[in-house]
């Protein structure tokens, strides 16, 4: 048999694509560690922005023109975020944002604001980490292509932890809603466009909060949902603790705590003393809750009158037509203050 003729040569085998480790496709809270967290805020900005009356009600605190200015400078429109999270640690603050828009411009804008040479790493084809200094504060950004943007203000460790969660490297370390302290609040946080969570134990001045309820509390949660007409906010406050051992006293303590807040100078400033319906307090084996509907207009006007700088100044942006606010020599000016991260 002739081996050199007749049979066609086999086609060359195409090179196989390089292996790409799978990444975690979870919610924002799946990337926030439980260890070391002091508090967590969650928001659904797109959902909130779709309530046009709510936007008009919040205009004194969040003027559209100043949000536009922030979007121009950071290349990230806060109103376009499908989900946002902010977590406080002793190390610093971690910001996370999820949006359907391209996050590359925001990443480039972050690198442009660094006063040091950006340190850029690509630990994975879909992950880009940029580190440097903004003003005098270390900041690090992680872009997860097609998923999220994370910014650490202060110690960059928190962004490295987000990266480790994304790469499924922390299988034995629970995320924030899987840890012991806040695991029972996972369902509490679902569905609400505004959520605040804080794990206990509460020490120092915090122990006196809630007529002493926080002294025994293991965790606290607050969720808010705007009414359809955007004029009020339905709020639920939940405090976890050993309430079954206290009988009916926790309900009384919660009612006393609310009354004290409503009649305080702060409560009167925010209109809490003039509710049309009294709060409803309930208790279960491990949780006591207070449900109340708050009119937003007096709260917005009260906050606007109470704070020396409104939200846009906290974001370190101001209208180009307005003069810079005067500040004491010991305080940083708008130009010299640290530039904000690219997420809320």
C-alpha positions, 0 to 999 in steps of 0.5 A: 500500500502506498503511504505517500499518495492517495490519502489527504493530509489531516487538517491541522487542529486549531489551537485551543482557547486559553483557559479563563477561570470562571468568575462569580456572578452574584449580587453586590452584597456577594462581594462585600465581606462580613468580617470587619464591616461596621455598616452597609447601605444599599440602594437601587438608584434607577428605581428611585429615579424612575419615581419622578415625583420623588425626584422633584421632592428631593430636588433641594438636596439632590439638584439635577444640575449638580448630579449632571456635573458629578456625572461629567467629572466622573463619567458615571451617572449615579442615576443610571446605577441599577444597584449601589452599595456603600460599606464602612470598615475600620480600614476605610469605605468601600463603594460598589456600583452595578450598571448596564452602561460601559464602565471603561470611561469611569475607570479612565476618569478615576485614573486621570484624577490620581496624583500618583502614577496609576498602578494598573493590574489585570489579574483576570481578562475581565478584571482591571485594578487601578491604584493610586492616591487622590489628593492625599488619600489612597484609593483603589478601583476594580472594574469587573467588565460587564458587572460592577465597579468597586472603589476603596477609599483608604486601605486598598485591602477591601478592593482586593477582597472584592477581587478575591470574591469575584475570583471565587478565592474566598470560599470559606469567608462569608459575604456580608449577608451570609455572615452570622451577624446579618444573615437573618436580614438577607430577606429583610433587605430584599425588594426595598430600594433603600436599606441600612444594616449594622451588625452588633454588638453596639458599644459606647454611646450607641448602647444608649440608643433606642431607649437601651434596646441597642445595648442588647441588640445583635444587629439593626436594619432600616429599609425605606420604600417611597410611596407611588406618589413620591411624597412619603417614605414607608420605613421599617426599623428592625432590631434583632435581639433576645426579646422573647426573654423581655416580655412586653417591655421591648415594645414599650422601649421602642415606643418611648424611643420613637416618642423621644426622637419625635419630640427632640429638636431634630425630630421637630426639625424633620417634622416627625412630631406631626405624623398623620398616623402613629408608628406600629410596633411589633415584636417576635422571638428575636426581632422588634420592628417599627413601621412608620410612614414619613412625609418627605417634604419636611424631612428634605427641608429640615435636612437642607436647613440643618447641614452646612453643606448639601449633598453636592458639596459632599460629592466635591462638585459645584456649579461652575457659575457659583462662587466657591463657598468660603471655608476656614483656613484649617478646612480644605477648599473645594479645589484642594479637598480629596476628589470623590470616588467614582461611585456614590 
